[in-house]
Amino acid sequence: MWPLSWLYRALVGARRLLYRAGWLAAEHPGRPVVVVGNVVAGGAGKTPVVIALVQHLQHRGLRPGVISRGYGRSTTDCRAVTPDSAAHEVGDEPALIARTCHVPVVVASRRITAARALLTAHPDVDVIVCDDGLQHLALARDVEICIFNEDGVGNGFTLPAGPLREPWPRPVDLVLHAGPTAPPGADSAHTYRVQRQLAAYAVRQDGSHVPLSVLQGQPLHAVAAVARPEIFFAMLKAQALTIAHAEALPDHYDFDSWLRFSDKRCTLVCTEKDAVKLWQRHPDALAVPLQLHIDPAFFAALDALLPVQSVRAQ
């Protein structure tokens, strides 16, 4: 795979040069744009960071909006996402963001199309947060945030010989990493730690909470259709929960043909991302939220890079 990896690397570099030279045009939507992405293929925990970022902006008194491709959806058009949107039509991650944050969310195959539609429907949006899209150079951006999971950059090779979507290091404004050490090549002055843990409760379909302590001693059927399901299962076990059946499914699995474990004694637990799809067919499922602790200095650095005032005050 090594020769193909170098060919892939060359093509990625050539494409970036075409944008830098102006041969390919990037368009800015006219509001500050924050792109939250990663350079490693697979899950890095982008969506929980997007949610934390949106909530931070809301606490600042701003009105953020979110755009996304809506990976895994059955539709191809540009459409708004509401808390009640079907996950298979808009994507599970945009559905989760809309349900959790109650902010305007739009999905489209081209992020600039989503941004235009977002601002047309919600002209008072102050900041646009792009869920994924670090490599989507057609959308001009003001701040780039790159996220790394515990594996860092892996073997350091680009696809297909390694996990990288593009060569690293590359310039970004801020880096978040879940591992004990920062990824090699990251600017230490703009690199911050993120720690992830499960909440002390699970969420029912109606939004009410069940303390995890209540579930201790009960057999659980744990389902995870995320990039790294083993981490979810390990976190459940760390809460002294008994997993009678752990079922890892492909990331963004739609659950259309999924058959539930036959043992009726088992309580069905899943991730929040899976719940937006599972609840349609199994309303008794319990979603266990993932909580992040992000170095407060990260948000201070973001605010310094994004000195935006609410358009409603202008």
C-alpha positions as a LaTeX table, in Angstrom:
\begin{tabular}{lrrr}
\hline
Residue & $x$ (\AA) & $y$ (\AA) & $z$ (\AA) \\
\hline
Met1 & 0.00 & 0.00 & 0.00 \\
Trp2 & 2.99 & 2.31 & 0.40 \\
Pro3 & 3.18 & 3.45 & $-3.30$ \\
Leu4 & $-0.59$ & 4.08 & $-3.38$ \\
Ser5 & $-0.25$ & 6.07 & $-0.17$ \\
Trp6 & 2.30 & 8.38 & $-1.79$ \\
Leu7 & 0.07 & 8.77 & $-4.87$ \\
Tyr8 & $-2.86$ & 9.67 & $-2.62$ \\
Arg9 & $-0.66$ & 12.12 & $-0.74$ \\
Ala10 & 0.39 & 13.79 & $-4.00$ \\
Leu11 & $-3.21$ & 14.13 & $-5.19$ \\
Val12 & $-4.29$ & 15.68 & $-1.89$ \\
Gly13 & $-1.39$ & 18.13 & $-2.05$ \\
Ala14 & $-2.14$ & 19.06 & $-5.67$ \\
Arg15 & $-5.79$ & 19.74 & $-4.83$ \\
Arg16 & $-4.82$ & 22.00 & $-1.95$ \\
Leu17 & $-2.41$ & 23.90 & $-4.22$ \\
Leu18 & $-5.18$ & 24.45 & $-6.78$ \\
Tyr19 & $-7.32$ & 26.10 & $-4.11$ \\
Arg20 & $-4.38$ & 28.14 & $-2.84$ \\
Ala21 & $-3.59$ & 29.37 & $-6.37$ \\
Gly22 & $-7.21$ & 30.25 & $-7.07$ \\
Trp23 & $-7.72$ & 27.67 & $-9.83$ \\
Leu24 & $-10.40$ & 26.15 & $-7.63$ \\
Ala25 & $-12.58$ & 28.68 & $-5.82$ \\
Ala26 & $-13.55$ & 28.63 & $-2.16$ \\
Glu27 & $-16.65$ & 30.56 & $-1.16$ \\
His28 & $-17.33$ & 32.24 & 2.17 \\
Pro29 & $-20.96$ & 32.49 & 3.37 \\
Gly30 & $-20.55$ & 35.90 & 5.01 \\
Arg31 & $-20.62$ & 34.76 & 8.65 \\
Pro32 & $-17.68$ & 33.47 & 10.67 \\
Val33 & $-17.18$ & 29.76 & 9.93 \\
Val34 & $-15.69$ & 27.25 & 12.37 \\
Val35 & $-14.84$ & 23.87 & 10.89 \\
Val36 & $-14.56$ & 20.94 & 13.31 \\
Gly37 & $-12.85$ & 18.01 & 11.61 \\
Asn38 & $-10.06$ & 15.48 & 11.69 \\
Val39 & $-7.25$ & 14.22 & 9.49 \\
Val40 & $-7.65$ & 10.60 & 10.55 \\
Ala41 & $-10.22$ & 8.43 & 8.77 \\
Gly42 & $-12.93$ & 7.12 & 11.05 \\
Gly43 & $-14.38$ & 8.51 & 14.22 \\
Ala44 & $-12.52$ & 11.06 & 16.29 \\
Gly45 & $-15.41$ & 12.33 & 18.39 \\
Lys46 & $-16.23$ & 15.36 & 16.26 \\
Thr47 & $-19.95$ & 15.56 & 16.97 \\
Pro48 & $-19.66$ & 15.77 & 20.79 \\
Val49 & $-17.13$ & 18.57 & 20.29 \\
Val50 & $-19.52$ & 20.35 & 17.91 \\
Ile51 & $-22.24$ & 20.12 & 20.56 \\
Ala52 & $-19.90$ & 21.47 & 23.26 \\
Leu53 & $-18.78$ & 24.27 & 20.94 \\
Val54 & $-22.35$ & 25.24 & 20.06 \\
Gln55 & $-23.33$ & 25.31 & 23.72 \\
His56 & $-20.32$ & 27.51 & 24.49 \\
Leu57 & $-21.34$ & 29.97 & 21.78 \\
Gln58 & $-24.89$ & 29.99 & 23.09 \\
His59 & $-23.58$ & 30.81 & 26.59 \\
Arg60 & $-21.76$ & 33.75 & 25.02 \\
Gly61 & $-25.13$ & 35.05 & 23.88 \\
Leu62 & $-24.52$ & 34.19 & 20.23 \\
Arg63 & $-26.80$ & 32.34 & 17.87 \\
Pro64 & $-24.84$ & 29.56 & 16.16 \\
Gly65 & $-26.06$ & 27.42 & 13.30 \\
Val66 & $-24.67$ & 24.07 & 12.16 \\
Ile67 & $-24.07$ & 22.67 & 8.69 \\
Ser68 & $-23.16$ & 19.12 & 7.75 \\
Arg69 & $-23.09$ & 16.73 & 4.83 \\
Gly70 & $-25.39$ & 14.40 & 6.75 \\
Tyr71 & $-23.33$ & 11.28 & 6.21 \\
Gly72 & $-25.35$ & 8.07 & 5.81 \\
Arg73 & $-28.69$ & 9.72 & 5.04 \\
Ser74 & $-31.03$ & 8.32 & 2.40 \\
Thr75 & $-31.68$ & 11.73 & 0.82 \\
Thr76 & $-29.44$ & 13.87 & $-1.38$ \\
Asp77 & $-31.12$ & 17.28 & $-1.27$ \\
Cys78 & $-30.43$ & 20.31 & 0.90 \\
Arg79 & $-32.75$ & 20.25 & 3.89 \\
Ala80 & $-33.26$ & 21.68 & 7.34 \\
Val81 & $-32.92$ & 19.40 & 10.36 \\
Thr82 & $-35.29$ & 19.66 & 13.30 \\
Pro83 & $-35.33$ & 17.81 & 16.64 \\
Asp84 & $-38.06$ & 15.59 & 15.15 \\
Ser85 & $-36.31$ & 14.84 & 11.84 \\
Ala86 & $-35.92$ & 11.19 & 10.93 \\
Ala87 & $-32.26$ & 10.25 & 11.24 \\
His88 & $-32.28$ & 8.25 & 8.00 \\
Glu89 & $-33.36$ & 11.38 & 6.10 \\
Val90 & $-30.86$ & 13.85 & 7.58 \\
Gly91 & $-28.09$ & 11.73 & 9.12 \\
Asp92 & $-27.78$ & 10.55 & 12.70 \\
Glu93 & $-25.24$ & 13.16 & 13.80 \\
Pro94 & $-27.16$ & 16.24 & 12.51 \\
Ala95 & $-30.32$ & 14.79 & 14.09 \\
Leu96 & $-28.52$ & 14.44 & 17.42 \\
Ile97 & $-27.16$ & 18.01 & 17.22 \\
Ala98 & $-30.60$ & 19.44 & 16.47 \\
Arg99 & $-32.20$ & 17.43 & 19.27 \\
Thr100 & $-29.51$ & 18.33 & 21.83 \\
Cys101 & $-28.79$ & 21.98 & 21.03 \\
His102 & $-32.03$ & 23.25 & 19.47 \\
Val103 & $-30.16$ & 25.37 & 16.93 \\
Pro104 & $-30.70$ & 25.70 & 13.17 \\
Val105 & $-29.09$ & 22.75 & 11.37 \\
Val106 & $-28.94$ & 22.23 & 7.58 \\
Val107 & $-27.49$ & 19.32 & 5.62 \\
Ala108 & $-26.34$ & 19.33 & 1.99 \\
Ser109 & $-23.69$ & 17.53 & $-0.04$ \\
Arg110 & $-21.93$ & 20.89 & $-0.55$ \\
Arg111 & $-21.34$ & 22.77 & 2.68 \\
Ile112 & $-21.63$ & 26.18 & 1.03 \\
Thr113 & $-25.10$ & 25.20 & $-0.21$ \\
Ala114 & $-26.03$ & 24.27 & 3.35 \\
Ala115 & $-24.59$ & 27.56 & 4.65 \\
Arg116 & $-26.58$ & 29.64 & 2.14 \\
Ala117 & $-29.81$ & 27.82 & 3.03 \\
Leu118 & $-29.08$ & 28.22 & 6.73 \\
Leu119 & $-28.63$ & 31.99 & 6.47 \\
Thr120 & $-31.64$ & 32.41 & 4.18 \\
Ala121 & $-33.88$ & 30.71 & 6.73 \\
His122 & $-32.09$ & 32.17 & 9.79 \\
Pro123 & $-30.44$ & 35.50 & 8.91 \\
Asp124 & $-29.78$ & 36.20 & 12.60 \\
Val125 & $-27.25$ & 33.35 & 12.86 \\
Asp126 & $-23.94$ & 34.76 & 14.16 \\
Val127 & $-21.55$ & 31.85 & 13.66 \\
Ile128 & $-21.67$ & 28.80 & 11.38 \\
Val129 & $-20.21$ & 25.60 & 12.80 \\
Cys130 & $-19.37$ & 22.95 & 10.23 \\
Asp131 & $-19.52$ & 19.37 & 11.52 \\
Asp132 & $-16.66$ & 17.68 & 9.64 \\
Gly133 & $-15.33$ & 19.21 & 6.43 \\
Leu134 & $-11.68$ & 19.88 & 7.23 \\
Gln135 & $-10.90$ & 18.57 & 3.73 \\
His136 & $-13.93$ & 20.29 & 2.11 \\
Leu137 & $-11.90$ & 23.23 & 0.82 \\
Ala138 & $-14.74$ & 24.71 & $-1.27$ \\
Leu139 & $-16.05$ & 26.23 & 1.97 \\
Ala140 & $-13.85$ & 29.12 & 3.11 \\
Arg141 & $-13.42$ & 29.13 & 6.86 \\
Asp142 & $-12.18$ & 31.39 & 9.66 \\
Val143 & $-11.19$ & 28.80 & 12.27 \\
Glu144 & $-10.12$ & 25.18 & 11.83 \\
Ile145 & $-10.27$ & 22.75 & 14.76 \\
Cys146 & $-8.65$ & 19.34 & 14.32 \\
Ile147 & $-9.55$ & 16.47 & 16.65 \\
Phe148 & $-7.52$ & 13.36 & 17.43 \\
Asn149 & $-8.66$ & 10.29 & 19.32 \\
Glu150 & $-6.43$ & 8.14 & 21.53 \\
Asp151 & $-4.64$ & 6.65 & 18.51 \\
Gly152 & $-3.15$ & 9.95 & 17.40 \\
Val153 & $-1.85$ & 9.78 & 13.81 \\
Gly154 & $-1.40$ & 5.99 & 13.82 \\
Asn155 & 1.52 & 4.95 & 11.64 \\
Gly156 & 1.68 & 8.43 & 10.09 \\
Phe157 & 0.89 & 7.28 & 6.53 \\
Thr158 & $-1.95$ & 8.56 & 4.38 \\
Leu159 & $-4.61$ & 6.25 & 2.98 \\
Pro160 & $-4.53$ & 3.39 & 2.11 \\
Ala161 & $-1.27$ & 2.50 & 3.92 \\
Gly162 & $-2.29$ & 4.43 & 7.02 \\
Pro163 & $-5.23$ & 6.26 & 8.60 \\
Leu164 & $-4.54$ & 9.83 & 7.44 \\
Arg165 & $-6.92$ & 11.61 & 5.06 \\
Glu166 & $-4.19$ & 14.13 & 4.36 \\
Pro167 & $-0.57$ & 14.57 & 5.44 \\
Trp168 & 0.07 & 15.63 & 9.02 \\
Pro169 & 1.25 & 18.01 & 10.35 \\
Arg170 & $-0.71$ & 20.65 & 8.47 \\
Pro171 & $-1.71$ & 24.16 & 9.59 \\
Val172 & $-4.81$ & 24.34 & 11.81 \\
Asp173 & $-5.86$ & 26.92 & 14.37 \\
Leu174 & $-6.63$ & 24.61 & 17.30 \\
Val175 & $-6.00$ & 20.95 & 18.12 \\
Leu176 & $-7.97$ & 18.80 & 20.55 \\
His177 & $-6.61$ & 15.38 & 21.49 \\
Ala178 & $-8.02$ & 12.60 & 23.65 \\
Gly179 & $-4.75$ & 10.74 & 24.06 \\
Pro180 & $-2.31$ & 11.27 & 26.93 \\
Thr181 & 0.11 & 13.14 & 24.65 \\
Ala182 & $-0.41$ & 15.56 & 21.80 \\
Pro183 & $-0.05$ & 14.24 & 18.25 \\
Pro184 & 3.46 & 14.74 & 16.82 \\
Gly185 & 3.84 & 17.96 & 14.92 \\
Ala186 & 0.99 & 19.77 & 16.68 \\
Asp187 & 1.67 & 23.33 & 17.78 \\
Ser188 & 1.85 & 22.99 & 21.56 \\
Ala189 & 0.66 & 26.58 & 22.02 \\
His190 & $-2.66$ & 25.74 & 20.36 \\
Thr191 & $-3.14$ & 22.14 & 21.48 \\
Tyr192 & $-5.56$ & 21.15 & 24.24 \\
Arg193 & $-6.68$ & 17.98 & 25.96 \\
Val194 & $-10.24$ & 16.63 & 25.84 \\
Gln195 & $-11.36$ & 13.94 & 28.28 \\
Arg196 & $-14.43$ & 11.82 & 27.63 \\
Gln197 & $-16.61$ & 9.94 & 30.08 \\
Leu198 & $-20.16$ & 8.68 & 30.28 \\
Ala199 & $-22.78$ & 10.68 & 32.09 \\
Ala200 & $-23.99$ & 9.31 & 35.41 \\
Tyr201 & $-27.42$ & 8.75 & 33.87 \\
Ala202 & $-29.17$ & 7.33 & 30.83 \\
Val203 & $-31.86$ & 9.15 & 28.85 \\
Arg204 & $-35.30$ & 7.82 & 27.98 \\
Gln205 & $-37.08$ & 8.72 & 24.75 \\
Asp206 & $-39.15$ & 11.35 & 26.58 \\
Gly207 & $-35.98$ & 13.07 & 27.85 \\
Ser208 & $-36.22$ & 11.90 & 31.44 \\
His209 & $-33.16$ & 10.47 & 33.19 \\
Val210 & $-32.39$ & 7.10 & 34.74 \\
Pro211 & $-29.37$ & 7.03 & 37.09 \\
Leu212 & $-26.83$ & 4.45 & 35.99 \\
Ser213 & $-26.69$ & 3.25 & 39.57 \\
Val214 & $-30.26$ & 1.96 & 39.10 \\
Leu215 & $-29.03$ & $-0.24$ & 36.23 \\
Gln216 & $-26.23$ & $-1.85$ & 38.24 \\
Gly217 & $-26.82$ & $-5.57$ & 38.66 \\
Gln218 & $-29.22$ & $-5.73$ & 35.71 \\
Pro219 & $-28.22$ & $-7.57$ & 32.51 \\
Leu220 & $-27.76$ & $-5.11$ & 29.67 \\
His221 & $-27.87$ & $-5.48$ & 25.92 \\
Ala222 & $-25.40$ & $-2.78$ & 24.82 \\
Val223 & $-25.54$ & $-1.66$ & 21.18 \\
Ala224 & $-23.09$ & 0.72 & 19.52 \\
Ala225 & $-23.04$ & 1.68 & 15.84 \\
Val226 & $-20.14$ & 4.11 & 16.14 \\
Ala227 & $-16.57$ & 4.18 & 14.87 \\
Arg228 & $-15.09$ & 2.72 & 18.07 \\
Pro229 & $-17.81$ & 0.74 & 19.86 \\
Glu230 & $-15.36$ & $-1.00$ & 22.17 \\
Ile231 & $-14.75$ & 2.29 & 23.98 \\
Phe232 & $-18.47$ & 2.66 & 24.72 \\
Phe233 & $-18.63$ & $-0.88$ & 26.09 \\
Ala234 & $-15.53$ & $-0.31$ & 28.24 \\
Met235 & $-17.04$ & 2.89 & 29.65 \\
Leu236 & $-20.21$ & 1.03 & 30.59 \\
Lys237 & $-18.20$ & $-1.64$ & 32.40 \\
Ala238 & $-16.26$ & 1.08 & 34.20 \\
Gln239 & $-19.59$ & 2.21 & 35.67 \\
Ala240 & $-19.99$ & $-1.26$ & 37.24 \\
Leu241 & $-22.69$ & $-2.20$ & 34.73 \\
Thr242 & $-23.21$ & $-5.80$ & 33.60 \\
Ile243 & $-23.16$ & $-6.27$ & 29.84 \\
Ala244 & $-24.83$ & $-9.57$ & 29.03 \\
His245 & $-24.61$ & $-8.94$ & 25.29 \\
Ala246 & $-22.38$ & $-6.37$ & 23.55 \\
Glu247 & $-23.24$ & $-5.74$ & 19.91 \\
Ala248 & $-20.89$ & $-3.68$ & 17.75 \\
Leu249 & $-22.41$ & $-2.54$ & 14.44 \\
Pro250 & $-20.99$ & $-0.50$ & 11.53 \\
Asp251 & $-20.76$ & 3.24 & 12.06 \\
His252 & $-24.00$ & 5.02 & 11.03 \\
Tyr253 & $-25.89$ & 1.71 & 10.87 \\
Asp254 & $-29.56$ & 2.42 & 10.09 \\
Phe255 & $-31.10$ & $-0.39$ & 12.23 \\
Asp256 & $-33.73$ & $-1.08$ & 9.53 \\
Ser257 & $-33.01$ & $-4.81$ & 9.50 \\
Trp258 & $-31.68$ & $-5.06$ & 13.06 \\
Leu259 & $-33.08$ & $-7.79$ & 15.30 \\
Arg260 & $-33.06$ & $-7.25$ & 19.03 \\
Phe261 & $-31.41$ & $-9.75$ & 21.35 \\
Ser262 & $-34.08$ & $-12.27$ & 22.30 \\
Asp263 & $-33.50$ & $-12.23$ & 26.08 \\
Lys264 & $-36.29$ & $-9.99$ & 27.36 \\
Arg265 & $-34.58$ & $-9.61$ & 30.73 \\
Cys266 & $-31.90$ & $-7.43$ & 29.16 \\
Thr267 & $-32.29$ & $-3.66$ & 29.20 \\
Leu268 & $-31.33$ & $-2.13$ & 25.86 \\
Val269 & $-28.70$ & 0.62 & 26.17 \\
Cys270 & $-27.02$ & 2.52 & 23.35 \\
Thr271 & $-25.16$ & 5.70 & 22.45 \\
Glu272 & $-27.00$ & 8.97 & 21.90 \\
Lys273 & $-26.21$ & 8.81 & 18.18 \\
Asp274 & $-27.83$ & 5.38 & 17.92 \\
Ala275 & $-30.84$ & 6.40 & 20.01 \\
Val276 & $-32.14$ & 8.87 & 17.40 \\
Lys277 & $-32.66$ & 5.83 & 15.14 \\
Leu278 & $-33.40$ & 3.10 & 17.70 \\
Trp279 & $-36.16$ & 5.02 & 19.47 \\
Gln280 & $-38.33$ & 4.86 & 16.34 \\
Arg281 & $-38.60$ & 1.06 & 16.71 \\
His282 & $-37.55$ & 0.45 & 20.33 \\
Pro283 & $-38.83$ & 3.36 & 22.44 \\
Asp284 & $-37.73$ & 1.62 & 25.64 \\
Ala285 & $-34.02$ & 1.92 & 24.71 \\
Leu286 & $-31.87$ & 3.96 & 27.07 \\
Ala287 & $-29.23$ & 6.31 & 25.65 \\
Val288 & $-26.13$ & 6.94 & 27.73 \\
Pro289 & $-24.70$ & 10.39 & 26.90 \\
Leu290 & $-21.01$ & 11.04 & 26.43 \\
Gln291 & $-19.73$ & 14.01 & 28.40 \\
Leu292 & $-16.62$ & 15.98 & 27.53 \\
His293 & $-14.23$ & 17.91 & 29.70 \\
Ile294 & $-12.33$ & 20.33 & 27.50 \\
Asp295 & $-9.52$ & 22.47 & 28.82 \\
Pro296 & $-11.13$ & 25.90 & 29.46 \\
Ala297 & $-8.11$ & 27.49 & 27.77 \\
Phe298 & $-9.38$ & 26.00 & 24.51 \\
Phe299 & $-12.54$ & 28.08 & 24.64 \\
Ala300 & $-10.58$ & 31.19 & 25.56 \\
Ala301 & $-8.34$ & 30.61 & 22.53 \\
Leu302 & $-11.39$ & 30.07 & 20.32 \\
Asp303 & $-13.01$ & 33.29 & 21.54 \\
Ala304 & $-9.81$ & 35.18 & 20.74 \\
Leu305 & $-9.86$ & 33.79 & 17.20 \\
Leu306 & $-13.55$ & 34.49 & 16.76 \\
Pro307 & $-14.24$ & 38.05 & 18.00 \\
Val308 & $-17.83$ & 38.06 & 16.75 \\
Gln309 & $-20.69$ & 40.11 & 18.07 \\
Ser310 & $-24.30$ & 39.05 & 17.77 \\
Val311 & $-25.84$ & 40.28 & 14.51 \\
Arg312 & $-29.00$ & 40.95 & 16.49 \\
Ala313 & $-27.12$ & 43.67 & 18.38 \\
Gln314 & $-25.85$ & 45.36 & 15.22 \\
\hline
\end{tabular}
